[in-house]
Amino acid sequence: MPDSLPTRLDFLLRAPHHSRPFAADARLLADGRPKPVVVFVHGFKGFKDWGHFNVLADWFAQRGYVFVKLDLSHNGVVPGGSGDLEDLDAFGRNNFSLELDDIGCLLDALHQPGATPVPAGEMDLRCLLLVGHSRGGGLAMLKAAEDARVKAVAAWAPITSVNPGWPEDMMRQWQQSGVLHVENARTKQQLPLYYQIVEDFHANRRRLDIAHNVRRKLRQPLLVVHGADDETLPVAQAHTLKQLKPDADLHILPATGHMFGGAHPWPEPALPAPALALAELTHAFFQRIA
């Protein structure tokens, strides 16, 4: 592994579908040669600089990738702010269509000369790879199913449905009040979810149907990695994805939870052991694709 620390390039994105600027950063070892580009998508209540994600970005950059991660525009993080979830109204106005379009905005920017600070000569956009964790894993599969520019997808402990199966009584109360609150276990914040996320789901049901899109539209190679002891999403969901796409690569990591050993903050310079195993599996998968 190279001893040099990757260069970090920070930039803002602006999308045509809303007015909120949102942040992204790229890590790379600049050598003038085109490298595969990995775009990483965080999960629900997550953000691009959560926990060990920066260590993970450097790990991939040191192995010959341009590693790009973004804050989805309505995740509650404010560019130039605290770095944590603080705009709770924006969080409540998030939905899956917005998130898919945010990812598309980043992919467009990477293909537009000068739209990001990443030198065009450092990127091999013929090898554009999507990685997502948890909800971000579901988003990565959905985006690849609708965007042929993506060459392969790695889904880490991914959701298999954007509808978690809320009870009907709760749905009626949510519709009547217009807002549902969920607790952020880490910060104890009460995070609002406005009912518009349900309306967006119904209006875009086919686009947001992970099972349908993985089975019918996802042509790219797919890697699914899940922890055997995932406390958030049952490991059975990973096996469901394998049934939907039999040619997917599936790996179950023993004694591993939903965050692959990570926590926020993460002060260590090295990856937690489960995250290192995850990264090595993903790197090997991408090497076969590239």
N, C-alpha and C positions, 0 to 999 in steps of 0.2 A: 504494500500500500504506500502511495506517495506520502512523504513527510510534510509537504506543503499544505497550508490551510486553504481550502477553496475560497474563491472570491464570492462575496455576497452582493447581489445587485437588487436593490429595492425599487419598486415602482408602483404607481397607482393605475388602476383601470377605471374607465368610464364606459358605461353601457347605454345603448339606445333604449332599453326597456325600463329604466328607472333613473333617478337623479343622484343616487348615492355613489360616490367614489369608493373603491375598495382596493385593499392593498394586496400585493403579491411580492414574492422575492424569488430569485434564482441563485443557485449555487453551482459553480463550475470551476474546474482547473483549466484556465484559458491557455490553449496551446496552438490556436489557429486551425485546428482540425475539427471537422463536423462530428458531433457526438449525439447519440440517442437522447431524446428529450422525454423526461418523466414529468407528468403533471400530477400533483398530489392533492386530493380533496379530503378535507377533514369531516368529522361527523357532527351529529346533533350535540349542541352545547360545547362544541369544540372550536378551535381556531388554529391558524397555521403555525403559531409559535407555542402551541401547547406542549408542556412536558418535554419529552425527548425528541420532538419532531425536528428541531434544528440539528441535533446530533445525527439523526437519521438522514437529513438532507446532505450533510457533509459526508456521511458514509458513502452514499451513492455517488456524489460528485467525485470523491476520491477514486472511484472505480470506473470513471470514464463517462458519466452521464451529466447532462444539464438537468438539474433537479429543480423544478418550479413548484411552489405551493402558493395557494391563494386563501385569503379570507373571503368566504362567500359574503356577498354584500350586506345581507340582513342577518348576520350571525350575532350581532350585538357588539362587535368590536368597532371602534372608531379610529380611523387613521390618525396617528399622532396622539392618541389618547393613552389610557392606562395600559393597554395591551390585553386587557381582560374584557369580559362581557360587561358593558356599561350602558349601551343604548337599548333599553329593554323594549321600548316601543317598536324599534326596528326589528328586534328579535320576534316580536309578536306578529309582525306583518310579513314575515318570511313565508315562502311556500316552495314546493318542489319545482314548479315551473321556473320561478325566479332563479333557483339554484342551477338548474340545467342551462338556462340562458347565460348565467354568469360564467359557467365553465366554457360555454361556447364563445363568450366574449374574450376570454383568455386565449383560447385556441386561435381565434381570428387574429388577435394581437401578435401572437408568436409568428404567424404567417405574413404579417404586414411589416415590411421593412421600416425600421425606425420606431415602431410602436412600443417596443420594450427596449431596455438598455442592453439586452443580450445580443452580442454581435452575431449577425446572420451566419458568418463563417464558422461559428462554434456549434451550430445546431444542424443536425440531420433530421429534418422534419418528415422525411420518409419513414422514420422510426419514431413516431410519436406514441408514447405509452401512457396510459392512465392508471393511476393507483388511487384507491379510496378506502377509507376506514369506516366501518359501521354504516351509518347513513350515507357517508361519502362513497362507500363501496357500492351501494345500490345506485347512487347517482352516476358513478363511473360506468357501470354496466348499461344504464339507460342512455347515457350520452354516446357511448361507443355504438350502441344499436342504431343511433340516428346520425352518426357522423363517421363517414368512411375514412376520414383522415387519421383516425385512431387505429394503430396497428395491433395493439394487444391491451388487455386489461388485467390488473391484479386487484382482487377484492379481498380486503382483510377484515375478517369477522363481519361480513356485510349483512344488511337487512335484505329480506327477500320480498318485502311488501312495504309500500309507503303507508298502508293502512294497518295499524297495529291491532285492530279489532276491538276498538273501544265499545263498551256496552251501550245499548240503545238509550237507556235512561240518561246516561252521562251525555250522549250526543244531543238529546233533546234539551237538557239543561244548558249545554254549551251553545246551542243555536239560540236559545231564548236570551241568555245573558250576553252573548257575543264574544265571550272570552273564557278561556280555561287556563288555570295556572299550574305549572309544574315546578317542582323544586330542583334547584341546582344543588346536588348533594355536597359538592365541594365548597360552595360559597354560601349556601343556605338562602340564596336569592329565590324569590318567587317569580318565575319567568312566565310572561303572558303568551298565550297562543290565541290569536284572534280566529274567529270562525271562518275567515276567508280561506284558511288553508284547506278546510274541508270543501268549500265551494270550488277552489282551484282543482282539487282532486277530482271532483265530479265533472268539471268542465273539461278536464284533460285526462280522463280515465285511461284511454288506450296508450297515450304517451307515457304515463306514469305506472303502467302495469309491468312490474319487473318480471314476473313469471312469463307473461306473453312475449315480452321483448327478448328475454334470454333464450326462450325456446324457438322463437320464430325469426328474430332479426339480428341477433348478436352473432355475426360471422367470424369475428376476430377470436384468436386464442384467448382463453380465460384461465387465470389462476385463482383459486379460492383457498385461503389459509384461515383456519379457525382454531381457537383454543379449546381444548377438551373440557376445561373448567370455566368456560365463558359464563359469567354470572348475569349478563345482560341479554344476550341473544343465544338461544339454545343451539348447541352444536348440530342438532338435527337439521337446522336450516341450511347448513353447508351441504349436507347430503341431498337436500331438496334441490339445490342448484346443480349438483352433479347429475341428478335425474333429469332435470330440464335440459342440460347441455352435457351429454355423456362424454364428449371429448375434452371437457374441462379437466385441468390438473387440480386435484384436491389433496390438501395436506392438513392433518389434524395434529396440532402441537400438544403433547401431553403436559399436564400440570400448568396450564396457561389460561389466564383470564382474558377479559375483553380488551384490556389496554396493553396486552403483551408485555406486562411487567413495568410499564411506564406510569408516571404520576406527574402531577403539576404542583409546584415547579419541579424541574429535574436538574439538579446542580452538577451531576456527574459528567465527566467528559466522554464516557463510554456508554454504549447502549446497554439496557438491561438484557439479560441472557435470552429471554423469549423474543424480544424485538430483534436481536442479532440473528437468531435462527430464522425469523420471518424475513429479514432483509436478505439473508443468504439464499433462501428459497426463491425470493423474488428476482434477485440478480441472476441466478441460474436459469430461471424461466425466461427472462428477457434476453439473456445471451443466446438461447436457442432460437428466439424469435429474430433477433438482429442478425 
